Every structure is written in structure tokens, then in C-alpha cells.
Amino acid sequence: MTQALQARDPQAEVQVDIAAGEVRVASHLPRETVAAAIREEGYAVSP
């Protein structure tokens, strides 16, 4: 997931918490672009 997001924004900061099932992303990309990248990797996105 980190690689998929950083392919779109190399400066993105991605924190994945597998135990909590959470991802935090700091990026200049619009939220929907980030959400689409996460969905493409096979993960659900919550509002």
C-alpha cells in the first residue's frame, strides 16, 4: 500500500497500523485519489 501511494505522490507519508486496520496518509493528493489507490490494493476505505 505504501508503494502504491508513493507511486502517485513520492513525498506522501504513509503510516500503516495492521493491528488496528488503519492507514494514515499525509499527501498533497485529493482524498479520493488516495482512497482509490487504497481500494486498488484490495482494501476497504471508510469515510
N, C-alpha and C positions, 0 to 999 in steps of 0.2 A: 504494500500500500504506500509506503514512504516513497519508493522509487516511482510509482505511478504519479503521485502528486508532484514530486520534484521534477519529473519529466516535463510537466506543464509549467512549473514555477521553481526553478533551481534554488531560489532563495527561501522557499517555503520551510517553515519549521514545523515538523510533524512529531507529535508525541502519541505513542500507542500504548494503551493500558489493556493488555489482553485479559487480565483477571476481571476487570470491570466492564470489558466490552466497549471501551471508549477510545475515541481518537480526537485529539485536539490539533487544529491546524491554524497556523498564523501565515497568511498569504495575502498577496495583493489581488488574487483571483476572486471573481464573484463567488458567492456561496454555492450557487447552482453548479458552477464548473467544478468546484471541489466535491460536491455531492455526487455529481456524475462520475468523476474519477473513482470515487469510493465504490459506487454501485457497479462500475465496470469490473472491479476487482472481486465482485461477488458478495459484497457486504451491504446490509441494510443501513439506511440513513434516517435518523429521527429528526424531527424539527428542532 
